[in-house]
C-alpha cells in the first residue's frame, strides 16, 4: 500500500535534509511524523522516523550532559581544600605564593591568572590545599567552591572595603556557596599575619590531628586528621585494613599525667595525641 504523503510531509522532509543541527533535524522529523498519513502502508516508514527521532534525542541529551560538566576538577589533597577569591589585582597569587610551595606568576595587569592555581600549605605538620580562583568568576572555576572546605575572601586595602565585601558575597550567593565557612583577609601581608592566618584556617576547620608511631621510634609525619570525637578504631582503620583484626591495645602519649596509658579501640582521641598501636 503506497504512503500517499501530502505536501506538508515533503516540506518537513526538505527541512530535515537541509537541517544543520540535530535540534533542527529533531523538529523536522517531529513534523514529518505528524504529517505522515497513518495507515498500514506507512507503518514501516513511521517506525523508521520514530527510531531516528529517538536516536537524535539521545545524542542531544548526551551532548548536553557532557557540556554541563565543569571544565575544572581538582582532586582534594591534604587535610582540607581552601579556595581563595578576590577582585582582580587584590593579591591572590601573592598570598598563594607566600603560604604555599606554589610559584604563580604575579603581574600588574588585571586578570593575570586565567586558570585555577594550586599549592600546599603546612600548618604545624598538617598539609592543607589552597586553590586560587581567577577573578573572572565564571561558572567552571566557581564550581570548585562546592567541593572546598573553606573560603578566603581577599580584600584589597586600596579599594572600598564595603563594596568589595558586598560584591564578593553576592558572587558567593549567586554560585550557591554562601553557606561555606569563609573568612575575610586584608592584603597587607606580614610574616606574623601569615602565620596567624594559617592558625586561623586550621582552627576554623574544627578538626584534630593525631600522630602514630611504632614502639621506640619517633612520631610519623604527616599526622592523621580526624573529626572531633574520633577514636583509636578510626585511626586503626586508616593505618591498615588488617589492623583491627590484629589489634591488642594502644598506648596514648600526650602532655598529661596519663601519658603512656594503655587504651582500647573506643578511646576518644584528643588533638595532638600520639598513638602507639600494638598488634598481634
N, C-alpha and C positions, 0 to 999 in steps of 0.2 A: 504494500500500500504506500503510495507517494506521500511525502510530508506535507506538500502544498503550503509551504510557509508564505506568509504575506510580506508586503513591502517593509513593514516595521521591523520584521525579523532581519531582513537583509541590511537595513540601515544599521541595526545594532551589531550585526556581524562585521560590517565595514568598520565601525568604531573599534571593534576588537582587534581587527587586523592592523589598524593604524595606531593603536594604543602604544604609548611609550613606557608607561609604568604599570606595575602589577595592579595597583589600585584602579587604574583606568580599565584594565582588562577585566577585573572583577565586576566593575559597574556594567561593562558592556555585556558580559556573559549573563549577568542577572537580567538584563533587558532581553537577551536572546531567549532565556528560559521563560520569561513572562509572555513573550510574543509568539513563541513556538506553539503551533496547534497541538492540542493534547488528544492523541488517539493512538491506536495500536501501531500504526506505521511510524510514529515519531518516538516510540518508547526508547529505542536504542540510542537515537541522537540525543534525547533528553537525558538519558543516563550518562552519556559521554560528557555533556555540558556540566552536569552536576558534579561529576568526578573531577573535571578540570577546575571548576569553581572551588571545590573543597581543597584541592591541591594548592591553588594560588593563595587562598586564605591562610592555609597552614604556613606557607612560605613567608607571607607578610607578617604573621604573628611571631614567627621565629626571628625574623629580622628586627622587629620592634623590641623584642625581648633582649636581643643581643645588644642593640643600640642603647637600651636603658641602663645597662650595666656601667658603673663608674669606670673611667679610664685608669684611675689610680687605685692600687691596692697595696698597702704597706703592711707586711707581716709584723705583728706585735712582737717585740723582743724586750728582754729585761723584765723588771717587776711591773712596769706600767708604761703607757703611752701618753705623753702630754703634748698637745698641739699649741703652737704659738701663732696668734693672729694679731693684726695691727694694720693701720693705714700704711700706704706706701711711704718709704723713706723714714719709717719710725724706728728702725734699727733692729728688725727681727733677725737678720742674718748675723749681725754683730753679736747679738745676745746668744744665738745658737753657737757661734764660734767660741764665745767666751765660756760657755757652760759645758761644751762637749768636745769631742775629737773631730768635729766637722771642720771643713775648710771651704766655706761657702764664699763665693765672690761677693765683695761689698763694693758698691759704686754709688755715685751721687745722682745717678739717673733714676727717675721713677720706674717702678715695676721691673727692676733688675732681675729679681727672682721670678722665673716663669713656671717652675716646677717645684713640687714639694721637696724640701731638703731634710735629711735625717741625720741625727747624731746621737751618741750615747753619753749620758751624764752619770757620774758616780756620786752617790750621796752616802757617805760612810759605808763603802763597800757595796751598796745596792745600785745596780745598773738600772737607769730609767731612760726610756727612749723619748727624745724630743723631735717633733716634726714641725718645721716651719711651713705655714700655709701662705701661698702667694696672695698678694693683695688684690688680685682680680676678683676674688671671692666667687669663682664660677662653681657650678653645681658639682663638677667632678672632684675638684680638690676639697670643697667644703664637705663632701660626703665622708671624708676621712675622720671628721669630728664625731661621727656617730659611733666610731669604734674606739675613741680615745677615753682615757680615764680622768682627764682634766684639761683645762684650757688656760694658757697665759694670755691675757689681753694686754698687749703692749701699748702704752700711751706715750705720745711724743710731747715732751715738756715745752716744746717751742710753739705748739698749736693749742687751740682751745680744748681744755681738758673735758669740759662738759659736753661739747659737740662730739668729740671722739668717743666718749663713753656711750652717749646716746646712739650714735650711728652704729657702733660696733655691736651693741646689744640688740639693735634692730636686725642686724645681719644674722646674729645667732638665732633670734626668734624666727626669722624668715626661713632659716635652714633647720628649724625644729631641734636645736641643741641648747636652748636657753636653760634647760634643766641640768646641764652638765656642771660639775664642780669647776668654777672659774675664779681667777684672781687678777686684779688689775696691777700692772707693774709699770713704773715710770722708767724711761730710757736713760737714766743717769747712772750708768754702771760704775760701781766701785768694787774692789775685791771683797770688802766686807759686805756690801749689799748683795753681791752674787752668792756668797756663802749663806747669807740669811734667806735668800730666795730658795736656794736648794733645800735648806732645812724646812722652810715653809711648805714647799711642794710635798716633801715626804710626810710632813705632819697632816696635810690635807687629805692625803691618800688613805689615812686611817688604817694602816697595815702594820704588821710586826715583822721583824726579821729575827731569825734564829740561825745558829751555826751548828754544823755537825762536825764531829771529829772521831778519829779512831783512837783507841786507848794508847796513851803515851805519846800522841802526836799533836801538833798544833791544830787549831780550828781550820776547817776548809773554807775556801772562798770560791765563788761569792756565797753569801748567806742564802737561806731559803726564805722567801717572803710569803707570809700567810695572812689570813684574816684573823682578827682577834677572836679568841675562843678556840683556836685550833689546838689539836692535841698531838701527843707523841705519835699516835697512829697515823695522823695526816702526814707527818714527816717520813715515817717508815714507808708509806705508800710511794712517796716521791723518790726516796733513796733507791729502792729496788723492789720489783714486784714480788720477790720471794721473801722479803724482809719480814712480813707479817707472820708467815708460816714458821720462820726460824727464830722469831723474837723471843728473848728470855726476859730481859729487863733493860732499862735505860738509866743512865746517870745524868743528872742535870747540874750544870755548873753555872754559877752567876755570882753576883756581889752580895749575896745574903748569907746568913749563918747556916742556912740549909744547903749550901753549895756542896755538890757531890752526892746528894741524896739519891737513893735508888727509887725509881718510879715505874709505873706500868703504862700501857698504851693509852689509858684515859686521862693521863696527866695533862692539865691545861697549861700551855706554854705562855711565857711572858717575853716581852721584847728583849732581845739580845741574850736570851738563854743559849747555852752551849749544850748540845745533846750528844751523848756518847751511847750509842746503841750496842747492846751485847746480844749476840745471836748464837744459836747452836751451830 
